[in-house]
Amino acid sequence: MKPKRTLKLAKFPKSETDYVWVSPGTELAETDEYLPGTGVYVKGKKIYAKSFGFVNVDKKKVIRVVPLAGG
């Protein structure tokens, strides 16, 4: 059985107004450097996206995923 492949964030947001598209399970950062916010989960020392959406980092180094809303 092949191990599950983890997606990694290809481009990191450069500012509070920069948003990067992610899918569920994408590895976003490590808890040593960033704090988990809404729309993410922590496993070990890694922070992952919970859903499809846009990842954003604020000035306090809180990383969050803003989920896409269906209509």
Summary of the structure (lengths in Angstrom):
residues: 71
radius of gyration: 11.9
end to end distance: 38.4
largest distance: 41.8
contacts: 177
relative contact order: 0.26
helix: 0%
strand: 41%
